[in-house]
Structure formats: C-alpha cells, structure tokens
Amino acid sequence: MRGVFMSKRQSFYQFLMTERNPDSTDEIAQFANNAFYDQSFPKQADDYDSLSQYLELNGTYLPSMVIFDNAWTKYEEFMS
C-alpha cells in the first residue's frame, strides 16, 4: 500500500514533496525544496501539460526542464 493518497490520484506536488531533502544535492530534491516555497505552484495539478507550462513561465528556480521531465517520469512510475 502506498499511503493515504491512493484513494484518488495523488497530485504531482504531493509526490514531489516526498522527494524533499534540504541537505541533498540531487536535482529532483532541489526542485522539490524550491517548489515547497513556491506559493503559486499548482498543488492540485496532475497533468504534464499544465505543470510544464507553469514551470516554463514561473519556475525560475528550475535550471532545466529536464529536471521536471525526470521528476515526472518518477511520478508516473510511482502512480502505476
């Protein structure tokens, strides 16, 4: 069992928060740390296109969209 979120699809943000680690140099962990402080992050979104568009326009803390793509792949694997 993967936790309390399995009653409905977990949002990408909820998944990303499981990757937070302030002491890590891992790119996904850094993305998660920064997204945590982004008050406008679309916390309920679970679709690639809306998240990608948001990050392209507002994700100044994300040095490369490849990091988002890698995090999205981990999210899809987790949700399957």
N, C-alpha and C positions, 0 to 999 in steps of 0.2 A: 504494500500500500504506500502511496506517495504522499500522504498527508491529507490535511483537511480541504485542500483546494480541488480535490478530484471530483467533488460533486458537480462542478461545472468547469469549463475550460479556464485554466489559470492564465491570467494576463502575462504578457511578456515582462512587464515591470515586476510583477510578483516573482517570476522566475529569476529575473536579473538580480533581485535583491538577495537571492540565495548565493550569488557569486561575489558579494561584497567582501572585501578584506582590505582594510586600510594599510596594512603592512606589506601587501603584495605588490610586486612589480608586473604581474600578469596583466595584459592589456584588457581582458574582459573584466577582471576585478577592478581595474581603474575606471573603466566605463561604468560599472555598477556603482562605484563610490561616487562618481560625479553625477550620475543620474539621480542618485538619492537626494542630492542637494538642488536638483533642477525642479523648482516648484511647478513648472509648467509641463513637465513630462507627462505624456498621455498614459496615465496609470492603468486605465481600463482597456487599452488597445491590445488586440491580439492578432492583428493583421500586418503583414510585412509592409505593404504599400504606405499605409498611414504613418507607421513608425519611421520608415525610411524618409518620407517627405518631411516629417517633423525634424528629424535629426539633420537632414541636409540644410534646412533653413535655420535651425536653432541650436544644433549640437556643437557649439564652438569648442567644447571640451573633448570632442571626439576627433583625434588627429587623422583618422582614416575610416571610411565607411566599411572597409574590410573587417574592422573590429566588430561592427554591428552585424555584418554578414556571418561572422564566426559565432557570435553570441546567438544569432537567430537559428543557426544550424543546431547548436546545443539545445536551444529551446524546443525545436521541432523533435529532436531525438528524445528529450525528456517527456514530451507530451504524447509520444507514440507508444 
